[in-house]
Amino acid sequence: MTTLESYKKFGLEMRGAVGVILMIAGCAVTLLGLAVVIADGTTGQFGLEGEILLIFLLVFFGLGAVLMFSGIRKFLKDKKRVDGLREAYENDRCVMADIAGIVRGTSSEASSDNMFTGVRYRKTYMVECHFRDPDTGRTRVCYSHAFYSDPAGMITARQVPVYIDRNDGNNIYVDIDRVLTAEKHYG
């Protein structure tokens, strides 16, 4: 499998995207604080002197550092998860799991339907799968990604491939797309 296909299959999730945004925001806040201090040092326009200058620098650098490091942490955590799943997929660390059924749940998403809370709840459906862990021999339960419509009529097989990260056995990917008909409804 080419790297492009595996990136398409295992892209960053929301945590990684938020991490990137936080890193950019942290850099922007730090650079803004530095630009104001440099501009004030050359023109004296903002009137920052002594302790006020030090407090201003600490606030901007501190806030920028907190945003940047929390973003880096989120990004690296998601990247580690994605790399583990990609490695499991490319090295065919796969087990076949039995499809046990469909599990109903709810998902909240921002919406203008409810003007008081801004949140509405939608029914979601996940495919529950059971497989025997090749390392421990114990039966484990895992779930597919969420669907907004019932996928029961779209499933074409009784078993689904499940990829397990070699370094983190809790990092599991259910490849439900392999057993669905062409018409898919993603959540």
N, C-alpha and C positions, 0 to 999 in steps of 0.2 A: 504494500500500500504506500502510496506517495505521501509525503509530508503534508501537501496541500489538502488531500482528502481527510487525513487524520485531524488536521486543524479544523476542518469543516465539521467533522463528527464530534469533536470534543473542544468546543470553544469555551472561552471564559464565561462564567455565569455572572449574575448580578454583583456578587461580592467582589470579583475581579474588576468589573467596570467601575464600581464605586471606589475601589482602591486607586484606580488610575485618576479618577476625578479628584479625589482627596490629595493625591500627590501633586497634581497641577495646581490646585487651590493653595496648598501649602507653599509651593514655590512662588506663586503670585503674591501671597501675603508677605512672605519674606522679602521678595524683591521690591514690593511697594514700600515697606518700611525702610529698606536700605535706600531707595530712591528719595524718599522724603528727607532722610537724614543727610544725604549728600547734597540735595538741593538746598536744605537749610544751612548747611555748612558753607556753601559757596555764596548764597544770596542773603541768608538771614531772614527769609520771607516768613517762616513759620514760628520763629521765636523760641526754638527749642534750645535750652541751655542747661548745663549741669545735670541735676537730678532728674529733671523732666525729660531730658534727652535720653538718659539711661533707662528710665521707666518706659519711655516710648519704644526704645530698641528692644527691651526685654519682652514687652507685650507682643510686638510684631514678630520678633524672632521666635519667641516661645510658642505663639499660636501657629506660626508657619511650621515650626518643627513638629508640633503635635499633629497637625494635619498631614504633613508629609510622612512621618513615620507610621501613623495609623494607616495611611493609604498604602505604603510599601508593605506593611504587614498583611493587610487584606489581599493585596495583589499577589504576594508570594504564596500565601496560603492557598488561594484558588489556583494559582499556577502549578503548585505542587500536586494538588488533586487532579488537575487536568493532565499533567505529565504522567502521573501514575496510571490513569485510565488509558491514555494513549499508548503507553508501554505495554499494558495488558492487552490492548486491542491488536497492536502490531505484532506482538510475540505470541498471539493466539493463546493467551491465558484465559481460557473460556470454559465454562461449564454450561450444560443445558439444564434449565430450570423448568419445572412443571408449572403451568399456569393454574393457579388455585381459584381465581375468581376476580371480580371487579369490586373495588372498595370505593365507597362514596365518601366525600369530604366536602369542605367548603374552603373557598379562597376569597380573600378580600382584595379589592383593587380600587384604586381611586376612580371616582365617578362623580358626575354632577347630578346623578339621579336623586341622591339624598342631600338636600341643601344644608342640613344641619351637621352631618358628620362628614360628608364627602366620601363615604365608603359604602359600598354595597357588597353583598356576599353572593358568590356564585357557586353552584354545585360543581364539584370537580370529580373526576373518576380516575382511579389509578389501578393498574393491573397488578395483583398480588401474585408473587412467584415463590416457589419453594425449591431449594436445591441442597444437595449434600456438599458441604465444604470439603474440597480435596485435601486440605492440610489437616483438619481436625476430625473429619468424618461425621460431624454433627449436621443436622438439618438446619438450614437458615432460611429466613424470610426476607424478601426484598420487594421493592415496589418500583414501577415504571414512573416516568414523568407524568404530570397531571394532564388530563384531557378535559375539555369543557363539554363534550358530548360523550355519551356512553359508547365505549369502543367495543362492546361485546359482539356486535354484528360485523365488525371489521377484522377480527382476529381469525387467521387462517390456519393456525397450528395449535398443538397442545403443549408444545415446549418452546422456550425462547432462549436465545443465547444471553448469558450473563458474564460480564468481564470483571475480573477481580484484580485489584492492584496487588502486586507481589509484596510491596513494602508496607502497605496498610490494608489489612483484610476487611476493614469496614468501608473502604472506598470501592463501591460497587456500581456498575453501570448495566442497566437492563436494556438490551438492544431491541426494544419493542417494535421499532420500525421494520425489522426484518420479517415480522409475522403479521403485519397489517396489510389490508388491501391498499390499492393506490390512493383512495380517498382518505386522507388523514386530517384529524382536527386537533391541532396542538393547543396546549394550554400555556 
